[in-house]
Amino acid sequence: MRIAIVGTGYVGLVAGAGFAEMGNDVACADVDVEKIDMLRRGRIPIYEPGLDKLIDRNVKEGRLSFATDVGAAAASAELIFLAVGTPPAPDGSADLSYILQAAETVARALRGWAAIVTKSTVPVGTGDRIEEIARRHAPCACAVVSNPEFLKEGDAVNDFMKPERIIVGTDDGRAIALLQALYAPFTRSSDRLLVMDRRSAELTKYAANAMLATRISFMNDLANLCDVVGADIECVRKGMGADARIGPKFLYAGAGFGGSCFPKDLRAAIDTGKRAGAPLRVLEAVVVVNERQKRRLAEDIRRCFQGELAGKRIALWGLAFKPGTDDMREAPSLVLAEALLAAGAEVVATDPVAIAAAKKLLGDRVRFVESNYVCAEGADALALVTEWREYRRPNFERLAKSMRGKAVFDGRNIWEPADVRAAGLLYHGIGRAVL
């Protein structure tokens, strides 16, 4: 099939490379000339494991190309996927200016029937607006489809190539048949393609992310209760997760969630509810709990030092909002670093891949080092913020010898408190007051 992808961010690049891998001819287009030049030179503008090899292979095979002329790329395509950003506006709503502009450019460029497919996460009713744009500007008939993405940063390639489900939102029979054929290689082992109306497809994406975020905030709320009543959130988590109706995923307490999806999508969903006259009170509480939880590590560290952080050196392990990515958007580490700096502390930080991205946001106010052990040398306290694999089994005896202080803050509850204490360190977890 002839496919055009508008937008070369996480979603656009992964989708473009994934479709090309299945033998389709794919043109990824973006108005960002610098980004397209970078891609043409074989450089990937984002960090996503496995994506570089997938792109390189399909470019060499001639199935994947990059262009700055969005209209030209769309003109010869049967399927045109819109994968541009929908960042949050100041009021929390989704800024649709980029996707609506892309839709108009694509509509004007059509030379024959095509399906315009929204991959970007958009509020309910966005497809209706795109359809209206197509009616005004397209010189021929077309279909407008919602096909939301369900990709996890750090595992996006695997998610795309082996999808749990594929949602197609349209009532256009021709578009349904085309997308069924496109996704057939991805769903050979089981039929995971769900066809529904466009508005339901748009809302499904928000609903999925909102549910996952709700589970996280619920566990963080419980963890804070555990600290007060003397319970262990890890025991509570295991007991809850053993219930088949609940399951074990996304039940981990920690320093709060960040990233490009959960915070943005929650705000957009809340805004949608307000505009529709059906406020989403649960999601409003999820946001409040998460904002509070991002301050949790700083408050624990301040309490440990009786509020006197001036001159204290605090080491941070992990900067990205989650392992497997260099994405710093709304990362809890930023909240922690700013709070420590404001209190007069010296902050030293490390991360396997996100140091460059963090430097752009924190500048020279934070000292960045490559080695986790060098980061901890001479520190009065160590805080684990992002649970990268290389941080899961550190040499605590080595840390105890190199650190000036003994306080260790496990912001993701990945360490065994007994192991930490056996090395002579003081363990502080999230919701583990009983230990």
Residue pairs with C-beta under 8 A, 6 or more apart in sequence:
1 19
1 24
1 25
1 78
1 79
1 178
1 181
1 182
2 24
2 25
2 76
2 77
2 78
2 79
3 16
3 19
3 24
3 25
3 26
3 27
3 77
3 78
3 79
3 80
3 81
3 182
4 26
4 27
4 28
4 29
4 70
4 73
4 74
4 76
4 77
4 79
4 80
4 81
4 106
5 12
5 15
5 16
5 19
5 26
5 27
5 28
5 29
5 81
5 83
5 119
6 12
6 29
6 30
6 70
6 73
6 74
6 80
6 81
6 82
6 83
6 84
6 102
6 105
6 106
7 28
7 30
7 82
7 83
7 84
7 85
7 102
7 119
7 120
8 16
8 28
8 29
8 30
8 32
8 35
8 36
8 39
8 45
8 66
8 83
9 46
9 83
9 84
9 85
10 46
10 48
10 151
10 153
10 156
10 260
11 83
11 119
11 120
11 149
11 151
12 28
12 30
12 81
12 83
12 84
12 119
13 28
13 44
13 46
13 48
13 51
13 55
14 48
14 51
14 151
14 156
14 157
14 160
15 81
15 83
15 119
15 149
15 160
16 26
16 28
16 64
17 26
17 51
17 54
17 55
17 58
17 64
17 157
18 54
18 157
18 160
18 161
18 186
19 26
19 182
20 26
20 58
20 61
20 63
20 64
21 54
21 57
21 58
21 63
21 161
22 185
22 186
23 63
23 185
24 63
24 182
25 63
26 58
26 63
26 64
26 65
27 65
27 66
27 67
27 73
27 77
28 39
28 64
28 65
28 66
28 67
28 73
29 36
29 66
29 67
29 68
29 69
29 70
29 72
29 73
29 74
30 36
30 66
30 68
30 70
31 68
31 70
32 68
33 68
35 45
36 66
36 67
36 68
38 44
38 45
39 45
39 55
39 66
40 66
42 56
42 59
44 51
44 52
44 55
46 326
47 325
47 326
47 327
47 353
48 153
48 154
48 156
48 157
48 325
49 154
49 155
49 157
49 324
50 157
50 158
51 156
51 157
54 157
55 64
58 64
59 65
67 73
70 102
70 105
70 106
70 109
71 105
71 106
71 108
71 109
72 109
74 80
74 105
74 106
74 109
74 110
74 114
75 109
75 110
75 111
76 111
77 114
78 114
78 115
78 178
79 114
79 115
79 117
79 178
79 179
79 182
80 106
80 114
80 115
80 116
80 117
81 117
81 118
81 119
81 147
82 99
82 102
82 103
82 106
82 116
82 117
82 118
82 119
82 120
82 130
83 119
83 120
83 149
84 98
84 99
84 102
84 120
85 98
85 120
86 94
86 95
86 96
86 98
86 99
86 120
86 121
86 122
86 264
86 268
87 94
87 95
87 264
88 94
88 95
88 263
88 264
88 267
88 268
89 95
91 271
92 267
92 268
92 270
92 271
93 123
93 267
93 268
93 271
93 272
93 275
94 121
94 122
94 123
94 264
94 268
94 271
96 122
96 123
96 126
96 129
99 118
99 120
99 122
99 126
99 130
100 129
100 130
100 133
103 116
103 130
103 133
103 134
104 133
104 137
106 116
107 116
107 133
107 134
107 136
107 137
107 138
107 142
108 137
108 138
108 139
110 138
110 139
110 140
110 142
111 139
111 140
112 140
113 140
113 141
113 142
113 143
113 174
114 142
114 143
115 142
115 143
115 144
115 145
115 170
115 172
115 174
115 175
115 178
115 179
116 130
116 134
116 142
116 143
116 144
116 145
117 145
117 146
117 147
117 175
117 179
118 126
118 127
118 130
118 144
118 145
118 146
118 147
118 148
118 202
119 147
119 148
119 149
121 148
121 149
121 205
121 206
121 209
121 261
121 264
121 265
121 268
122 146
122 202
123 202
123 206
123 268
123 269
123 271
123 272
124 199
124 202
124 203
124 206
124 272
125 199
125 202
126 202
127 144
127 145
127 146
127 169
127 198
127 199
127 202
128 198
128 199
130 144
131 144
134 142
134 144
143 170
143 172
143 174
143 175
144 170
144 198
145 168
145 169
145 170
145 172
145 175
145 179
145 198
146 167
146 168
146 169
146 170
146 198
146 199
146 201
146 202
147 166
147 167
147 168
147 169
147 179
147 201
148 167
148 169
148 201
148 202
148 204
148 205
149 160
149 205
150 159
150 163
150 164
150 165
150 205
150 208
151 159
151 160
152 159
153 259
153 260
153 322
153 324
153 325
153 327
154 322
154 323
154 324
154 325
155 324
160 186
161 186
162 186
163 183
163 186
163 187
163 192
164 192
165 192
165 193
165 194
166 183
166 186
166 187
166 192
166 193
166 194
167 193
167 194
167 196
167 201
167 204
167 205
168 175
168 176
168 179
168 180
168 193
168 194
168 195
168 196
168 201
169 195
169 196
169 197
169 198
169 199
169 200
169 201
169 202
170 176
170 195
170 197
170 198
171 197
171 198
176 195
179 193
180 193
183 193
187 193
196 204
205 265
206 265
206 268
206 269
206 272
207 269
209 261
209 262
209 265
209 266
210 265
210 266
210 269
210 280
210 283
210 286
212 250
212 262
213 257
213 262
213 265
213 266
213 283
213 286
213 290
214 282
214 283
214 286
215 249
215 250
215 251
216 250
216 252
216 254
216 256
216 257
216 290
217 257
217 285
217 286
217 289
217 290
217 293
218 289
219 233
219 237
219 250
219 251
219 252
219 253
220 253
220 254
220 256
220 289
220 290
220 293
220 296
220 430
221 289
222 233
222 236
222 253
222 431
223 233
223 253
223 430
223 431
224 293
224 296
224 431
225 231
225 431
226 232
226 233
226 236
226 431
226 432
226 433
226 434
227 431
227 432
227 433
228 433
230 433
230 434
231 431
231 433
231 434
232 431
232 432
232 433
232 434
232 435
233 253
233 413
233 430
233 431
233 432
234 413
234 431
234 432
236 431
237 248
237 251
237 252
237 253
238 248
240 246
240 251
241 247
241 248
241 249
241 251
242 248
252 412
252 413
253 413
253 430
253 431
254 293
254 411
254 412
254 413
254 430
255 293
255 294
255 296
255 297
255 332
255 336
255 385
255 411
255 412
255 430
256 290
256 291
256 293
256 294
256 296
256 332
256 335
257 263
257 290
257 321
257 332
258 294
258 321
258 322
258 329
258 330
258 331
258 332
258 334
259 321
259 322
259 327
259 329
259 330
259 331
260 327
260 329
260 330
263 287
263 290
263 329
263 330
266 283
266 286
266 287
267 287
269 280
269 283
270 279
270 280
270 283
270 284
270 287
273 279
273 280
273 283
293 332
294 332
294 335
294 336
295 335
295 339
296 411
296 430
297 332
297 336
297 383
297 385
297 409
297 411
298 335
298 336
298 339
298 340
298 343
300 409
300 428
301 309
301 314
301 340
301 381
301 383
301 407
301 409
302 309
302 339
302 343
304 381
304 407
304 409
304 426
304 428
305 312
305 380
305 381
309 340
309 343
309 344
309 345
310 343
310 344
310 345
311 344
311 345
311 346
312 344
312 345
312 346
312 380
312 381
312 405
313 345
313 346
313 347
313 348
313 378
313 379
313 380
313 404
314 340
314 345
314 346
314 347
314 348
314 379
314 380
314 381
314 382
314 383
315 348
315 349
315 350
315 375
315 376
315 379
315 381
315 382
315 383
315 403
316 333
316 336
316 337
316 347
316 348
316 349
316 350
316 375
316 383
316 385
317 349
317 350
317 351
317 372
317 375
317 376
317 382
317 383
317 384
317 385
317 386
317 388
317 391
318 333
318 350
318 351
318 384
318 385
318 386
318 387
318 388
318 391
319 328
319 331
319 333
319 349
319 350
319 351
319 354
319 355
319 357
319 358
319 385
319 386
320 326
320 327
320 328
320 331
320 333
320 351
320 353
320 354
320 357
320 386
321 327
321 328
321 329
321 330
321 331
321 332
321 333
321 386
322 386
323 386
323 387
323 388
323 389
325 353
325 354
326 351
326 353
326 354
326 356
326 357
327 354
327 357
328 334
328 354
328 357
328 358
328 360
328 361
331 386
332 385
332 411
333 349
333 358
333 385
333 386
334 358
334 361
334 362
336 383
336 385
337 347
337 349
337 362
337 366
340 347
341 347
341 365
341 366
346 367
347 365
347 366
347 367
348 366
348 367
348 368
348 369
348 375
348 379
349 355
349 358
349 362
349 366
349 367
349 368
349 369
349 375
350 368
350 369
350 370
350 371
350 372
350 374
350 375
351 358
351 386
351 388
352 388
352 390
355 368
355 370
358 366
358 368
359 368
369 375
372 390
372 391
372 394
373 394
373 395
373 398
373 399
373 402
376 382
376 399
376 402
376 403
377 402
377 403
378 402
378 403
378 404
379 403
379 404
379 405
380 403
380 404
380 405
380 407
381 405
381 407
381 408
381 409
382 399
382 403
382 407
382 408
382 409
383 408
383 409
383 411
384 391
384 408
384 409
384 410
384 411
384 412
384 414
384 415
385 411
385 412
386 412
387 412
387 414
391 414
392 414
392 415
396 419
396 420
396 422
396 423
396 425
397 423
399 408
399 423
399 425
400 406
400 423
400 424
400 425
403 425
406 424
406 425
406 426
407 425
407 426
407 428
408 415
408 420
408 425
408 426
408 427
408 428
409 428
409 429
410 420
410 427
410 428
410 429
410 430
411 430
412 430
413 429
413 430
413 431
413 432
415 427
415 429
417 427
417 429
417 432
417 435
420 426
420 427
421 427
427 435
429 435
